[in-house]
């Protein structure tokens, strides 16, 4: 995301400061998502939580293909970052859980 997002925003005529804010916002939302998603994680809830996080991540990724205003891009960046953090958290917790089982 951090490799392709800044050039995308630059081509969309966003000022450099706003590009920095959006890239930072993505990372901050990743961190914020880790606590609630980690708290929700459980062996029985791993698969539904993973599928939900992945679905939101996929939809927010597709959302960048559609035009919208600045508020749309900010909202999409926040949802994308939160979902990405959720996917990463569930994947790591699930991998640790599976490694303990063997």
C-alpha positions in Angstrom: 0.0 0.0 0.0 2.7 2.5 0.9 4.5 1.8 -2.4 1.7 2.4 -4.8 -0.6 4.8 -2.8 1.6 7.9 -2.8 2.0 7.9 -6.6 -1.7 7.3 -7.0 -2.5 10.3 -4.8 0.1 12.4 -6.6 -1.5 11.6 -10.0 -4.8 12.5 -8.4 -3.4 16.0 -7.6 -3.2 15.7 -3.9 -0.7 18.0 -2.2 2.4 16.3 -0.6 1.3 17.2 2.9 -2.1 15.5 2.4 -0.4 12.5 0.9 1.7 12.2 4.0 -1.4 12.5 6.2 -3.2 9.8 4.2 -0.3 7.3 4.3 0.1 8.0 8.1 -3.6 7.5 8.6 -3.4 4.1 7.0 -0.7 3.0 9.4 -2.4 4.5 12.5 -5.7 2.7 11.7 -3.7 -0.6 11.3 -2.4 -0.1 14.8 -5.8 0.9 16.2 -7.5 -2.2 14.8 -5.2 -4.6 16.5 -6.6 -4.3 20.0 -10.3 -4.8 19.2 -9.7 -7.5 16.6 -7.2 -9.3 19.0 -9.8 -9.1 21.8 -12.4 -10.6 19.5 -10.1 -13.4 18.4 -10.9 -16.9 19.7 -10.4 -20.3 18.2 -14.2 -20.6 17.4 -14.3 -17.1 15.9 -11.0 -17.2 13.9 -12.5 -18.1 10.6 -15.5 -15.8 10.6 -13.3 -12.9 11.9 -10.8 -13.6 9.2 -13.4 -13.8 6.4 -15.1 -10.6 7.6 -11.8 -8.7 7.8 -10.7 -10.0 4.4 -14.1 -9.1 2.8 -13.9 -5.5 4.2 -10.3 -5.3 3.0 -11.2 -6.5 -0.5 -14.2 -4.1 -0.8 -12.1 -1.2 0.4 -9.4 -2.0 -2.1 -11.9 -2.2 -5.0 -13.4 1.1 -3.7 -10.2 3.0 -4.8 -11.2 2.2 -8.5 -14.2 4.5 -8.2 -14.0 8.2 -8.2 -15.0 10.2 -5.1 -14.1 13.4 -3.3 -11.5 13.9 -0.6 -13.8 12.7 2.2 -14.4 9.5 0.2 -10.6 8.9 -0.1 -10.1 9.6 3.6 -12.9 7.3 4.7 -11.7 4.6 2.3 -8.1 4.9 3.6 -9.4 4.5 7.2 -11.5 1.5 6.4 -8.7 0.0 4.3 -6.1 0.5 7.1 -8.4 -0.9 9.8 -9.3 -4.0 7.7 -5.6 -4.6 6.8 -4.7 -4.5 10.5 -7.5 -6.9 11.2 -6.4 -9.4 8.6 -2.9 -9.3 9.8 -3.9 -9.7 13.5 -6.2 -12.7 12.8 -3.6 -14.3 10.5 -0.8 -14.1 13.1 -3.0 -15.2 16.0 -4.4 -18.1 13.9 -0.9 -19.2 12.9 0.3 -19.1 16.5 -2.7 -21.1 17.5 -2.1 -23.7 14.8 1.6 -24.0 15.6 0.7 -24.8 19.3 -1.7 -27.6 18.2 1.1 -29.6 16.5 
